[in-house]
Amino acid sequence: MNLAANLRVIWALGVRSVKQTLRRPQLLAPIILIPSVLLAIQTAGAGRAVDLPGFPQVNGFLDFMLAGAMIQSTLLAGNSGGIALAVDIEMGFTDRLLAAPIARFSIVLGRLAGTAALGALSAVWFITVGLIFGAQIEEGLGGAVLMVLFVTLSAVAFGGLGAAIALRTGRASVVQGLFPLVFVILFLSSAFFPDDLMLEPAATVARYNPLSFIVAGIRDPVISSLSARNLLEALASIAAIGAFSIWLSAIALRRRLRLGG
């Protein structure tokens, strides 16, 4: 197939992926509802944290928390995408796609395109909610666009991990079992609290957690002027996770083809 035909396949599968998520509350709730509820609870319950010595200068705790909520949403979007792909495998839909005259990896790219769209949707959602409840984006519209871009790219990177596990195991229950692990990795980062104010060993783990670099890049336009270092570290972390996840997906897909599903 030529490039145009492959792009049409990816587009069709991406649209199907988005519709599949929007039609299933169990897939959509982790992306929007759970991060929104946690954002409300954490902002209301720990808002005085901004008064701690050493806490970054922010207009309010909500400003600091927005980036963490967005990354939480993208992690869960990747997990939900993996669950949906595993359900397709269990139902035999993926086998029918593998038998069709299409590029095999377009199946994964279609799923990632849908996850990217959901990531962009979640970014717009949290920016809107934040602005409604008093958050301020220091870099204005340009900063908001940059946040949406970073969240979208992060969704693709995390979605690749979910797709790899789904292709490797072919079981939705296994992918769903990663849900608690997502929270462990997230809370061992600076998504919800500055690493300088954490106790050891959590502070050291958070300082070198790739999610901390990504969160810092998304948070930067909200609480301060843009920092080239933060942006480059965020992009490098997203690229590293994305490359690793797509590599894992390619290996898992080849294995599934070799074993015949």
C-alpha positions in Angstrom: 0.0 0.0 0.0 1.2 3.5 -0.7 1.6 6.2 2.0 -1.8 7.9 1.3 -3.6 4.5 1.7 -1.8 3.8 4.9 -2.7 7.3 6.3 -6.4 6.6 5.5 -6.2 3.4 7.4 -4.5 5.1 10.4 -7.1 7.9 10.3 -10.0 5.4 10.2 -8.6 3.3 13.0 -7.9 6.5 15.0 -11.5 7.7 14.6 -12.7 4.3 15.6 -10.5 4.3 18.7 -11.8 7.7 19.8 -15.5 6.7 19.3 -14.8 3.4 21.1 -13.6 5.3 24.2 -16.3 7.9 24.1 -19.0 5.2 24.0 -17.5 3.2 26.9 -17.7 5.0 30.3 -15.2 2.6 31.8 -12.6 3.8 29.3 -13.5 7.5 29.4 -13.8 7.9 33.2 -10.1 7.3 33.9 -9.1 9.9 31.4 -11.4 12.8 32.5 -13.4 11.9 35.6 -10.7 10.4 38.0 -8.0 13.1 37.3 -10.6 15.9 37.7 -11.9 14.6 41.0 -8.4 14.1 42.4 -7.5 17.6 41.1 -10.4 19.1 43.0 -9.7 17.1 46.2 -6.0 17.9 46.2 -6.4 21.5 45.4 -9.0 22.0 48.1 -7.2 19.9 50.7 -3.6 20.9 50.2 -4.0 24.5 48.9 -1.9 25.9 51.8 1.1 24.0 50.6 2.1 27.1 48.6 3.0 28.8 51.9 5.7 26.2 52.6 9.3 27.6 52.5 10.9 26.6 49.2 7.6 26.0 47.3 7.7 27.5 43.8 6.2 31.0 43.3 2.7 30.4 42.0 -0.6 32.3 41.8 -2.3 29.4 43.5 -2.0 25.7 44.2 -4.3 24.9 41.2 -1.7 26.5 38.9 0.9 24.0 40.2 -1.4 21.0 40.0 -2.7 21.4 36.5 0.3 19.8 34.8 0.1 16.8 37.1 -3.6 16.3 36.4 -2.8 16.4 32.6 0.0 13.8 32.9 -2.2 11.6 35.0 -4.9 11.8 32.4 -2.5 10.9 29.6 -1.1 7.9 31.5 -4.6 6.6 32.0 -5.4 7.4 28.4 -2.5 5.1 27.4 -3.7 2.5 29.8 -7.3 2.7 28.5 -6.1 2.5 24.9 -4.2 -0.6 25.8 -7.3 -2.1 27.3 -9.3 -1.3 24.2 -6.7 -2.9 22.0 -6.6 -6.0 24.1 -10.4 -6.2 23.9 -10.1 -6.0 20.1 -7.6 -8.9 20.2 -9.9 -11.0 22.4 -12.9 -10.3 20.1 -10.9 -11.3 17.0 -11.1 -7.8 15.4 -7.3 -7.4 15.4 -6.9 -10.8 13.6 -9.2 -9.6 10.9 -7.1 -6.5 10.5 -3.9 -8.6 10.3 -5.5 -10.6 7.5 -6.4 -7.5 5.6 -4.0 -6.0 2.9 -2.8 -3.1 5.1 0.5 -2.3 6.7 0.6 -4.2 10.0 2.0 -1.4 12.1 -0.8 0.9 11.0 -2.9 -1.1 13.5 -0.8 0.3 16.3 -0.4 3.7 14.8 -4.2 4.0 14.4 -4.6 3.2 18.1 -1.9 5.8 19.0 -3.6 8.4 16.8 -6.8 7.9 18.8 -4.8 8.1 22.1 -3.2 11.4 20.8 -6.6 12.9 20.1 -7.8 11.9 23.6 -4.7 13.5 25.1 -5.4 16.7 23.3 -9.0 16.6 24.5 -7.9 16.1 28.1 -5.4 19.0 27.8 -8.1 21.4 26.6 -10.4 20.1 29.3 -8.0 20.8 32.1 -6.9 24.1 30.8 -10.5 25.2 30.5 -11.3 23.9 34.0 -8.2 25.6 35.4 -9.1 29.0 33.9 -12.7 28.7 35.1 -11.5 28.2 38.7 -8.9 30.9 38.7 -5.7 29.4 37.3 -3.5 31.7 35.3 -1.3 30.8 32.4 1.7 33.2 32.5 2.6 32.6 28.8 -1.0 33.2 27.6 -2.4 31.6 24.5 1.0 30.5 23.2 1.7 28.7 26.5 -1.6 27.0 26.4 -1.0 25.7 22.8 2.5 24.4 24.0 0.8 22.6 26.9 -1.6 20.9 24.5 1.2 19.9 22.2 3.3 18.4 25.1 0.3 16.5 26.5 -0.6 15.1 23.1 2.9 13.9 22.5 3.0 12.4 26.0 -0.2 10.5 25.2 1.4 8.9 22.2 4.4 7.9 24.2 2.4 6.4 27.0 -0.1 4.8 24.6 2.8 2.9 23.0 3.4 1.2 26.3 -0.2 0.2 26.7 -0.3 -1.1 23.1 2.9 -3.1 23.6 1.5 -4.9 26.7 -1.9 -5.5 24.9 -0.1 -7.0 21.9 2.2 -9.1 24.1 -0.5 -10.5 26.4 -3.7 -10.2 24.3 -5.7 -9.9 27.6 -7.5 -6.8 28.8 -7.3 -7.9 32.4 -3.5 -7.8 32.3 -3.4 -4.3 30.9 -6.1 -3.2 33.4 -3.9 -4.6 36.2 -1.3 -1.9 35.5 -3.7 0.8 36.8 -2.2 0.9 40.3 1.3 0.9 38.9 0.5 4.1 37.0 -0.3 5.9 40.2 2.9 4.6 41.9 5.1 6.0 39.1 3.1 9.2 39.0 3.3 9.9 42.7 7.0 9.2 42.7 7.5 12.3 40.5 7.1 16.0 41.0 3.6 15.9 39.4 1.8 16.8 42.6 4.6 18.2 44.9 8.0 19.7 44.5 10.8 17.2 44.7 12.8 19.6 46.8 10.2 19.3 49.6 10.0 15.5 49.5 11.7 13.2 52.0 14.4 10.7 50.8 14.4 8.4 49.0 11.3 9.7 47.3 13.0 13.0 46.5 15.8 11.4 44.6 13.5 9.1 42.7 11.3 12.0 41.8 14.2 14.1 40.7 15.3 11.6 38.1 11.8 10.3 37.1 11.2 11.1 33.4 7.7 12.1 34.3 9.1 14.9 36.5 10.8 16.4 33.4 7.7 16.1 31.3 5.5 17.7 34.1 8.1 20.5 34.4 7.8 21.3 30.7 4.0 21.4 30.8 4.0 23.4 34.1 6.5 26.0 32.9 4.1 28.1 30.7 1.6 28.2 33.7 3.8 29.4 36.6 6.7 31.2 34.9 8.2 32.4 31.7 9.4 29.6 29.4 12.7 27.9 30.2 14.6 26.4 27.4 16.1 23.8 29.7 12.7 22.6 31.0 11.3 22.4 27.5 14.3 20.5 26.1 14.3 18.0 29.0 10.6 17.5 28.6 10.9 16.8 24.9 13.9 14.5 25.4 11.9 12.5 28.0 8.9 12.2 25.8 11.0 11.2 22.8 12.9 8.5 24.9 9.7 7.0 26.3 8.0 7.2 22.9 10.9 5.5 21.1 11.1 2.8 23.7 7.3 2.2 23.7 7.1 2.0 19.9 10.1 -0.4 19.8 8.3 -2.6 22.3 5.1 -2.4 20.3 7.0 -3.4 17.1 8.5 -6.4 18.9 5.2 -7.5 20.4 3.5 -7.2 17.0 6.1 -9.3 15.3 5.8 -11.9 17.9 2.0 -12.0 17.5 2.4 -12.3 13.7 5.0 -15.1 14.1 2.8 -17.1 16.5 -0.3 -16.4 14.5 -2.2 -14.4 17.2 
